[in-house]
Structures are given as C-alpha cells and as structure tokens.
Amino acid sequence: MKISARNVLKGRVLDIRKGATTAHVKLDVGGTQMTASVTNEAVDDLGLVVGQDAYAVVKASDVMLAVD
C-alpha cells in the first residue's frame, strides 16, 4: 500500500477500548504512547488485537502549542 501522508509511525497495539461507537486504540511508538480514536467498525475491519504491529498515520493541518 502507498500513502501520501509523510508522518507514518510504526508501533505496537497496547490496548483497545471500545465504546458505543468509537474505540480508543493505544499504541507504543518507540516508547511513547499514542492514542487513536477510530470507529469500532474500523477496529473490526482491520482485525486489530493487542500485541499486533500497527501504523499511526498522522495527517493534521494544524499543530497547537500551550504553556503554563
């Protein structure tokens, strides 16, 4: 598969928490944890399971910063 996004991070699925319609999938990416919000249907279609390798594909138009 080819993809136009340039921010593709390989990780391992740590946790999958399904809600009513949306799932939160936690990935370990090089020691940093990321959480993706995807539909329950996407989790099922991708066959995601804890321990599996997966890619976080980040495509954002804005990056926000904050300070204390």
PDB file with one MODEL, atoms N, CA, C and O in Angstrom:
MODEL        1
ATOM      1  N   MET A   1       0.837  -1.168   0.000  1.00  0.00           N
ATOM      2  CA  MET A   1       0.000   0.000   0.000  1.00  0.00           C
ATOM      3  C   MET A   1       0.888   1.239   0.000  1.00  0.00           C
ATOM      4  O   MET A   1       1.887   1.284   0.718  1.00  0.00           O
ATOM      5  N   LYS A   2       0.536   2.233  -0.789  1.00  0.00           N
ATOM      6  CA  LYS A   2       1.201   3.526  -0.778  1.00  0.00           C
ATOM      7  C   LYS A   2       0.247   4.550  -0.199  1.00  0.00           C
ATOM      8  O   LYS A   2      -0.968   4.462  -0.377  1.00  0.00           O
ATOM      9  N   ILE A   3       0.822   5.538   0.505  1.00  0.00           N
ATOM     10  CA  ILE A   3       0.004   6.569   1.143  1.00  0.00           C
ATOM     11  C   ILE A   3       0.718   7.906   1.023  1.00  0.00           C
ATOM     12  O   ILE A   3       1.948   7.958   1.066  1.00  0.00           O
ATOM     13  N   SER A   4      -0.036   8.981   0.874  1.00  0.00           N
ATOM     14  CA  SER A   4       0.570  10.298   0.688  1.00  0.00           C
ATOM     15  C   SER A   4       1.046  10.933   1.990  1.00  0.00           C
ATOM     16  O   SER A   4       1.921  11.799   1.963  1.00  0.00           O
ATOM     17  N   ALA A   5       0.495  10.524   3.120  1.00  0.00           N
ATOM     18  CA  ALA A   5       0.891  11.094   4.410  1.00  0.00           C
ATOM     19  C   ALA A   5       2.356  10.781   4.673  1.00  0.00           C
ATOM     20  O   ALA A   5       2.817   9.675   4.389  1.00  0.00           O
ATOM     21  N   ARG A   6       3.086  11.744   5.211  1.00  0.00           N
ATOM     22  CA  ARG A   6       4.509  11.568   5.477  1.00  0.00           C
ATOM     23  C   ARG A   6       4.803  11.202   6.932  1.00  0.00           C
ATOM     24  O   ARG A   6       5.918  10.791   7.257  1.00  0.00           O
ATOM     25  N   ASN A   7       3.831  11.345   7.786  1.00  0.00           N
ATOM     26  CA  ASN A   7       4.027  11.032   9.202  1.00  0.00           C
ATOM     27  C   ASN A   7       3.420   9.669   9.517  1.00  0.00           C
ATOM     28  O   ASN A   7       2.287   9.573   9.989  1.00  0.00           O
ATOM     29  N   VAL A   8       4.183   8.629   9.252  1.00  0.00           N
ATOM     30  CA  VAL A   8       3.739   7.257   9.486  1.00  0.00           C
ATOM     31  C   VAL A   8       4.651   6.664  10.552  1.00  0.00           C
ATOM     32  O   VAL A   8       5.860   6.545  10.349  1.00  0.00           O
ATOM     33  N   LEU A   9       4.069   6.295  11.685  1.00  0.00           N
ATOM     34  CA  LEU A   9       4.835   5.815  12.827  1.00  0.00           C
ATOM     35  C   LEU A   9       4.455   4.377  13.148  1.00  0.00           C
ATOM     36  O   LEU A   9       3.293   4.080  13.426  1.00  0.00           O
ATOM     37  N   LYS A  10       5.447   3.485  13.108  1.00  0.00           N
ATOM     38  CA  LYS A  10       5.179   2.078  13.410  1.00  0.00           C
ATOM     39  C   LYS A  10       5.147   1.886  14.920  1.00  0.00           C
ATOM     40  O   LYS A  10       5.999   2.393  15.649  1.00  0.00           O
ATOM     41  N   GLY A  11       4.145   1.141  15.369  1.00  0.00           N
ATOM     42  CA  GLY A  11       4.021   0.873  16.798  1.00  0.00           C
ATOM     43  C   GLY A  11       3.394  -0.470  17.057  1.00  0.00           C
ATOM     44  O   GLY A  11       3.148  -1.254  16.140  1.00  0.00           O
ATOM     45  N   ARG A  12       3.139  -0.726  18.335  1.00  0.00           N
ATOM     46  CA  ARG A  12       2.514  -1.975  18.766  1.00  0.00           C
ATOM     47  C   ARG A  12       1.275  -1.637  19.575  1.00  0.00           C
ATOM     48  O   ARG A  12       1.309  -0.757  20.434  1.00  0.00           O
ATOM     49  N   VAL A  13       0.183  -2.335  19.301  1.00  0.00           N
ATOM     50  CA  VAL A  13      -1.089  -2.079  19.994  1.00  0.00           C
ATOM     51  C   VAL A  13      -0.960  -2.518  21.453  1.00  0.00           C
ATOM     52  O   VAL A  13      -0.650  -3.672  21.748  1.00  0.00           O
ATOM     53  N   LEU A  14      -1.204  -1.568  22.356  1.00  0.00           N
ATOM     54  CA  LEU A  14      -1.140  -1.846  23.794  1.00  0.00           C
ATOM     55  C   LEU A  14      -2.511  -2.122  24.392  1.00  0.00           C
ATOM     56  O   LEU A  14      -2.649  -2.937  25.305  1.00  0.00           O
ATOM     57  N   ASP A  15      -3.530  -1.432  23.866  1.00  0.00           N
ATOM     58  CA  ASP A  15      -4.857  -1.538  24.470  1.00  0.00           C
ATOM     59  C   ASP A  15      -5.903  -1.113  23.453  1.00  0.00           C
ATOM     60  O   ASP A  15      -5.660  -0.231  22.630  1.00  0.00           O
ATOM     61  N   ILE A  16      -7.063  -1.742  23.515  1.00  0.00           N
ATOM     62  CA  ILE A  16      -8.207  -1.375  22.681  1.00  0.00           C
ATOM     63  C   ILE A  16      -9.415  -1.259  23.594  1.00  0.00           C
ATOM     64  O   ILE A  16      -9.803  -2.226  24.249  1.00  0.00           O
ATOM     65  N   ARG A  17     -10.011  -0.066  23.635  1.00  0.00           N
ATOM     66  CA  ARG A  17     -11.195   0.158  24.462  1.00  0.00           C
ATOM     67  C   ARG A  17     -12.346   0.599  23.565  1.00  0.00           C
ATOM     68  O   ARG A  17     -12.361   1.721  23.059  1.00  0.00           O
ATOM     69  N   LYS A  18     -13.300  -0.291  23.376  1.00  0.00           N
ATOM     70  CA  LYS A  18     -14.456   0.042  22.543  1.00  0.00           C
ATOM     71  C   LYS A  18     -15.534   0.717  23.372  1.00  0.00           C
ATOM     72  O   LYS A  18     -15.829   0.306  24.494  1.00  0.00           O
ATOM     73  N   GLY A  19     -16.116   1.759  22.798  1.00  0.00           N
ATOM     74  CA  GLY A  19     -17.253   2.439  23.391  1.00  0.00           C
ATOM     75  C   GLY A  19     -18.501   2.102  22.592  1.00  0.00           C
ATOM     76  O   GLY A  19     -18.551   1.080  21.907  1.00  0.00           O
ATOM     77  N   ALA A  20     -19.497   2.956  22.680  1.00  0.00           N
ATOM     78  CA  ALA A  20     -20.752   2.720  21.966  1.00  0.00           C
ATOM     79  C   ALA A  20     -20.526   2.692  20.453  1.00  0.00           C
ATOM     80  O   ALA A  20     -21.075   1.839  19.756  1.00  0.00           O
ATOM     81  N   THR A  21     -19.726   3.616  19.953  1.00  0.00           N
ATOM     82  CA  THR A  21     -19.453   3.669  18.509  1.00  0.00           C
ATOM     83  C   THR A  21     -17.981   3.866  18.189  1.00  0.00           C
ATOM     84  O   THR A  21     -17.529   3.523  17.097  1.00  0.00           O
ATOM     85  N   THR A  22     -17.222   4.425  19.151  1.00  0.00           N
ATOM     86  CA  THR A  22     -15.827   4.780  18.925  1.00  0.00           C
ATOM     87  C   THR A  22     -14.912   3.969  19.826  1.00  0.00           C
ATOM     88  O   THR A  22     -15.225   3.717  20.990  1.00  0.00           O
ATOM     89  N   ALA A  23     -13.781   3.567  19.274  1.00  0.00           N
ATOM     90  CA  ALA A  23     -12.774   2.838  20.047  1.00  0.00           C
ATOM     91  C   ALA A  23     -11.545   3.717  20.226  1.00  0.00           C
ATOM     92  O   ALA A  23     -11.203   4.509  19.348  1.00  0.00           O
ATOM     93  N   HIS A  24     -10.886   3.571  21.367  1.00  0.00           N
ATOM     94  CA  HIS A  24      -9.603   4.219  21.606  1.00  0.00           C
ATOM     95  C   HIS A  24      -8.542   3.119  21.565  1.00  0.00           C
ATOM     96  O   HIS A  24      -8.569   2.173  22.352  1.00  0.00           O
ATOM     97  N   VAL A  25      -7.619   3.269  20.636  1.00  0.00           N
ATOM     98  CA  VAL A  25      -6.557   2.276  20.433  1.00  0.00           C
ATOM     99  C   VAL A  25      -5.248   2.905  20.860  1.00  0.00           C
ATOM    100  O   VAL A  25      -4.818   3.904  20.283  1.00  0.00           O
ATOM    101  N   LYS A  26      -4.610   2.326  21.868  1.00  0.00           N
ATOM    102  CA  LYS A  26      -3.354   2.850  22.391  1.00  0.00           C
ATOM    103  C   LYS A  26      -2.200   2.103  21.744  1.00  0.00           C
ATOM    104  O   LYS A  26      -2.170   0.872  21.722  1.00  0.00           O
ATOM    105  N   LEU A  27      -1.237   2.878  21.208  1.00  0.00           N
ATOM    106  CA  LEU A  27      -0.052   2.306  20.571  1.00  0.00           C
ATOM    107  C   LEU A  27       1.197   2.701  21.342  1.00  0.00           C
ATOM    108  O   LEU A  27       1.266   3.791  21.910  1.00  0.00           O
ATOM    109  N   ASP A  28       2.184   1.813  21.359  1.00  0.00           N
ATOM    110  CA  ASP A  28       3.525   2.140  21.826  1.00  0.00           C
ATOM    111  C   ASP A  28       4.356   2.400  20.584  1.00  0.00           C
ATOM    112  O   ASP A  28       4.582   1.500  19.774  1.00  0.00           O
ATOM    113  N   VAL A  29       4.811   3.638  20.440  1.00  0.00           N
ATOM    114  CA  VAL A  29       5.629   4.024  19.297  1.00  0.00           C
ATOM    115  C   VAL A  29       7.000   4.419  19.836  1.00  0.00           C
ATOM    116  O   VAL A  29       7.196   5.555  20.268  1.00  0.00           O
ATOM    117  N   GLY A  30       7.933   3.495  19.813  1.00  0.00           N
ATOM    118  CA  GLY A  30       9.286   3.785  20.282  1.00  0.00           C
ATOM    119  C   GLY A  30       9.352   4.237  21.718  1.00  0.00           C
ATOM    120  O   GLY A  30      10.174   5.088  22.058  1.00  0.00           O
ATOM    121  N   GLY A  31       8.504   3.687  22.575  1.00  0.00           N
ATOM    122  CA  GLY A  31       8.490   4.046  23.989  1.00  0.00           C
ATOM    123  C   GLY A  31       7.536   5.175  24.331  1.00  0.00           C
ATOM    124  O   GLY A  31       7.341   5.481  25.508  1.00  0.00           O
ATOM    125  N   THR A  32       6.941   5.796  23.334  1.00  0.00           N
ATOM    126  CA  THR A  32       5.947   6.848  23.546  1.00  0.00           C
ATOM    127  C   THR A  32       4.572   6.290  23.231  1.00  0.00           C
ATOM    128  O   THR A  32       4.380   5.627  22.212  1.00  0.00           O
ATOM    129  N   GLN A  33       3.616   6.561  24.109  1.00  0.00           N
ATOM    130  CA  GLN A  33       2.259   6.067  23.880  1.00  0.00           C
ATOM    131  C   GLN A  33       1.428   7.095  23.125  1.00  0.00           C
ATOM    132  O   GLN A  33       1.448   8.285  23.436  1.00  0.00           O
ATOM    133  N   MET A  34       0.696   6.607  22.125  1.00  0.00           N
ATOM    134  CA  MET A  34      -0.230   7.432  21.343  1.00  0.00           C
ATOM    135  C   MET A  34      -1.582   6.764  21.389  1.00  0.00           C
ATOM    136  O   MET A  34      -1.672   5.538  21.457  1.00  0.00           O
ATOM    137  N   THR A  35      -2.637   7.561  21.352  1.00  0.00           N
ATOM    138  CA  THR A  35      -3.977   7.005  21.315  1.00  0.00           C
ATOM    139  C   THR A  35      -4.699   7.504  20.068  1.00  0.00           C
ATOM    140  O   THR A  35      -4.725   8.704  19.795  1.00  0.00           O
ATOM    141  N   ALA A  36      -5.278   6.584  19.323  1.00  0.00           N
ATOM    142  CA  ALA A  36      -6.063   6.913  18.139  1.00  0.00           C
ATOM    143  C   ALA A  36      -7.529   6.645  18.442  1.00  0.00           C
ATOM    144  O   ALA A  36      -7.872   5.633  19.054  1.00  0.00           O
ATOM    145  N   SER A  37      -8.385   7.553  18.013  1.00  0.00           N
ATOM    146  CA  SER A  37      -9.830   7.356  18.123  1.00  0.00           C
ATOM    147  C   SER A  37     -10.346   6.953  16.747  1.00  0.00           C
ATOM    148  O   SER A  37     -10.269   7.722  15.789  1.00  0.00           O
ATOM    149  N   VAL A  38     -10.868   5.747  16.667  1.00  0.00           N
ATOM    150  CA  VAL A  38     -11.392   5.213  15.411  1.00  0.00           C
ATOM    151  C   VAL A  38     -12.736   4.546  15.690  1.00  0.00           C
ATOM    152  O   VAL A  38     -13.081   4.306  16.847  1.00  0.00           O
ATOM    153  N   THR A  39     -13.480   4.252  14.659  1.00  0.00           N
ATOM    154  CA  THR A  39     -14.761   3.582  14.872  1.00  0.00           C
ATOM    155  C   THR A  39     -14.539   2.133  15.298  1.00  0.00           C
ATOM    156  O   THR A  39     -13.504   1.536  15.001  1.00  0.00           O
ATOM    157  N   ASN A  40     -15.521   1.582  15.994  1.00  0.00           N
ATOM    158  CA  ASN A  40     -15.474   0.162  16.344  1.00  0.00           C
ATOM    159  C   ASN A  40     -15.398  -0.683  15.083  1.00  0.00           C
ATOM    160  O   ASN A  40     -14.723  -1.713  15.051  1.00  0.00           O
ATOM    161  N   GLU A  41     -16.100  -0.237  14.039  1.00  0.00           N
ATOM    162  CA  GLU A  41     -16.098  -0.957  12.765  1.00  0.00           C
ATOM    163  C   GLU A  41     -14.687  -1.001  12.167  1.00  0.00           C
ATOM    164  O   GLU A  41     -14.285  -2.017  11.599  1.00  0.00           O
ATOM    165  N   ALA A  42     -13.939   0.098  12.293  1.00  0.00           N
ATOM    166  CA  ALA A  42     -12.566   0.131  11.785  1.00  0.00           C
ATOM    167  C   ALA A  42     -11.682  -0.860  12.537  1.00  0.00           C
ATOM    168  O   ALA A  42     -10.855  -1.539  11.930  1.00  0.00           O
ATOM    169  N   VAL A  43     -11.855  -0.944  13.850  1.00  0.00           N
ATOM    170  CA  VAL A  43     -11.091  -1.913  14.648  1.00  0.00           C
ATOM    171  C   VAL A  43     -11.361  -3.326  14.140  1.00  0.00           C
ATOM    172  O   VAL A  43     -10.436  -4.117  13.956  1.00  0.00           O
ATOM    173  N   ASP A  44     -12.631  -3.631  13.916  1.00  0.00           N
ATOM    174  CA  ASP A  44     -13.006  -4.966  13.439  1.00  0.00           C
ATOM    175  C   ASP A  44     -12.501  -5.215  12.019  1.00  0.00           C
ATOM    176  O   ASP A  44     -11.970  -6.288  11.732  1.00  0.00           O
ATOM    177  N   ASP A  45     -12.660  -4.231  11.127  1.00  0.00           N
ATOM    178  CA  ASP A  45     -12.224  -4.387   9.740  1.00  0.00           C
ATOM    179  C   ASP A  45     -10.716  -4.588   9.632  1.00  0.00           C
ATOM    180  O   ASP A  45     -10.247  -5.361   8.796  1.00  0.00           O
ATOM    181  N   LEU A  46      -9.956  -3.890  10.480  1.00  0.00           N
ATOM    182  CA  LEU A  46      -8.502  -4.026  10.476  1.00  0.00           C
ATOM    183  C   LEU A  46      -8.030  -5.258  11.230  1.00  0.00           C
ATOM    184  O   LEU A  46      -6.864  -5.642  11.131  1.00  0.00           O
ATOM    185  N   GLY A  47      -8.926  -5.875  11.979  1.00  0.00           N
ATOM    186  CA  GLY A  47      -8.556  -7.059  12.757  1.00  0.00           C
ATOM    187  C   GLY A  47      -7.575  -6.731  13.870  1.00  0.00           C
ATOM    188  O   GLY A  47      -6.721  -7.551  14.207  1.00  0.00           O
ATOM    189  N   LEU A  48      -7.692  -5.533  14.445  1.00  0.00           N
ATOM    190  CA  LEU A  48      -6.746  -5.103  15.467  1.00  0.00           C
ATOM    191  C   LEU A  48      -6.872  -5.932  16.737  1.00  0.00           C
ATOM    192  O   LEU A  48      -7.974  -6.199  17.216  1.00  0.00           O
ATOM    193  N   VAL A  49      -5.724  -6.334  17.274  1.00  0.00           N
ATOM    194  CA  VAL A  49      -5.658  -7.051  18.536  1.00  0.00           C
ATOM    195  C   VAL A  49      -4.454  -6.535  19.319  1.00  0.00           C
ATOM    196  O   VAL A  49      -3.481  -6.062  18.732  1.00  0.00           O
ATOM    197  N   VAL A  50      -4.521  -6.625  20.625  1.00  0.00           N
ATOM    198  CA  VAL A  50      -3.414  -6.216  21.475  1.00  0.00           C
ATOM    199  C   VAL A  50      -2.179  -7.045  21.127  1.00  0.00           C
ATOM    200  O   VAL A  50      -2.266  -8.260  20.949  1.00  0.00           O
ATOM    201  N   GLY A  51      -1.034  -6.375  21.034  1.00  0.00           N
ATOM    202  CA  GLY A  51       0.227  -7.037  20.720  1.00  0.00           C
ATOM    203  C   GLY A  51       0.595  -6.983  19.243  1.00  0.00           C
ATOM    204  O   GLY A  51       1.728  -7.286  18.870  1.00  0.00           O
ATOM    205  N   GLN A  52      -0.342  -6.606  18.421  1.00  0.00           N
ATOM    206  CA  GLN A  52      -0.129  -6.549  16.976  1.00  0.00           C
ATOM    207  C   GLN A  52       0.610  -5.267  16.593  1.00  0.00           C
ATOM    208  O   GLN A  52       0.420  -4.227  17.223  1.00  0.00           O
ATOM    209  N   ASP A  53       1.456  -5.341  15.558  1.00  0.00           N
ATOM    210  CA  ASP A  53       2.063  -4.151  14.996  1.00  0.00           C
ATOM    211  C   ASP A  53       1.012  -3.392  14.193  1.00  0.00           C
ATOM    212  O   ASP A  53       0.176  -3.994  13.519  1.00  0.00           O
ATOM    213  N   ALA A  54       1.064  -2.064  14.275  1.00  0.00           N
ATOM    214  CA  ALA A  54       0.148  -1.210  13.523  1.00  0.00           C
ATOM    215  C   ALA A  54       0.865   0.112  13.265  1.00  0.00           C
ATOM    216  O   ALA A  54       1.872   0.415  13.904  1.00  0.00           O
ATOM    217  N   TYR A  55       0.352   0.876  12.348  1.00  0.00           N
ATOM    218  CA  TYR A  55       0.940   2.160  11.991  1.00  0.00           C
ATOM    219  C   TYR A  55      -0.003   3.289  12.374  1.00  0.00           C
ATOM    220  O   TYR A  55      -1.200   3.233  12.093  1.00  0.00           O
ATOM    221  N   ALA A  56       0.544   4.315  13.017  1.00  0.00           N
ATOM    222  CA  ALA A  56      -0.186   5.546  13.260  1.00  0.00           C
ATOM    223  C   ALA A  56       0.122   6.459  12.084  1.00  0.00           C
ATOM    224  O   ALA A  56       1.282   6.786  11.834  1.00  0.00           O
ATOM    225  N   VAL A  57      -0.909   6.870  11.367  1.00  0.00           N
ATOM    226  CA  VAL A  57      -0.742   7.768  10.233  1.00  0.00           C
ATOM    227  C   VAL A  57      -1.293   9.124  10.664  1.00  0.00           C
ATOM    228  O   VAL A  57      -2.494   9.271  10.895  1.00  0.00           O
ATOM    229  N   VAL A  58      -0.412  10.109  10.769  1.00  0.00           N
ATOM    230  CA  VAL A  58      -0.799  11.412  11.281  1.00  0.00           C
ATOM    231  C   VAL A  58      -0.896  12.397  10.116  1.00  0.00           C
ATOM    232  O   VAL A  58       0.084  12.643   9.413  1.00  0.00           O
ATOM    233  N   LYS A  59      -2.064  12.945   9.928  1.00  0.00           N
ATOM    234  CA  LYS A  59      -2.296  13.933   8.875  1.00  0.00           C
ATOM    235  C   LYS A  59      -3.065  15.084   9.521  1.00  0.00           C
ATOM    236  O   LYS A  59      -4.271  14.985   9.747  1.00  0.00           O
ATOM    237  N   ALA A  60      -2.365  16.165   9.813  1.00  0.00           N
ATOM    238  CA  ALA A  60      -3.007  17.286  10.507  1.00  0.00           C
ATOM    239  C   ALA A  60      -2.681  18.593   9.792  1.00  0.00           C
ATOM    240  O   ALA A  60      -1.576  18.778   9.280  1.00  0.00           O
ATOM    241  N   SER A  61      -3.639  19.476   9.765  1.00  0.00           N
ATOM    242  CA  SER A  61      -3.409  20.781   9.155  1.00  0.00           C
ATOM    243  C   SER A  61      -2.891  21.792  10.161  1.00  0.00           C
ATOM    244  O   SER A  61      -2.318  22.810   9.770  1.00  0.00           O
ATOM    245  N   ASP A  62      -3.079  21.536  11.444  1.00  0.00           N
ATOM    246  CA  ASP A  62      -2.640  22.465  12.487  1.00  0.00           C
ATOM    247  C   ASP A  62      -1.948  21.711  13.605  1.00  0.00           C
ATOM    248  O   ASP A  62      -2.286  20.569  13.919  1.00  0.00           O
ATOM    249  N   VAL A  63      -0.962  22.387  14.203  1.00  0.00           N
ATOM    250  CA  VAL A  63      -0.327  21.893  15.418  1.00  0.00           C
ATOM    251  C   VAL A  63      -0.443  23.031  16.433  1.00  0.00           C
ATOM    252  O   VAL A  63       0.010  24.147  16.181  1.00  0.00           O
ATOM    253  N   MET A  64      -1.049  22.738  17.572  1.00  0.00           N
ATOM    254  CA  MET A  64      -1.253  23.763  18.589  1.00  0.00           C
ATOM    255  C   MET A  64      -0.224  23.590  19.705  1.00  0.00           C
ATOM    256  O   MET A  64       0.169  22.468  20.024  1.00  0.00           O
ATOM    257  N   LEU A  65       0.202  24.683  20.286  1.00  0.00           N
ATOM    258  CA  LEU A  65       1.140  24.679  21.401  1.00  0.00           C
ATOM    259  C   LEU A  65       0.499  25.352  22.597  1.00  0.00           C
ATOM    260  O   LEU A  65      -0.379  26.202  22.447  1.00  0.00           O
ATOM    261  N   ALA A  66       0.945  24.964  23.798  1.00  0.00           N
ATOM    262  CA  ALA A  66       0.447  25.572  25.030  1.00  0.00           C
ATOM    263  C   ALA A  66       1.577  25.679  26.039  1.00  0.00           C
ATOM    264  O   ALA A  66       2.525  24.895  25.995  1.00  0.00           O
ATOM    265  N   VAL A  67       1.485  26.626  26.934  1.00  0.00           N
ATOM    266  CA  VAL A  67       2.441  26.777  28.025  1.00  0.00           C
ATOM    267  C   VAL A  67       1.687  27.041  29.311  1.00  0.00           C
ATOM    268  O   VAL A  67       0.534  27.472  29.290  1.00  0.00           O
ATOM    269  N   ASP A  68       2.347  26.780  30.439  1.00  0.00           N
ATOM    270  CA  ASP A  68       1.755  27.093  31.744  1.00  0.00           C
ATOM    271  C   ASP A  68       1.944  28.555  32.059  1.00  0.00           C
ATOM    272  O   ASP A  68       1.515  29.020  33.115  1.00  0.00           O
TER     273      ASP A  68
ENDMDL
END
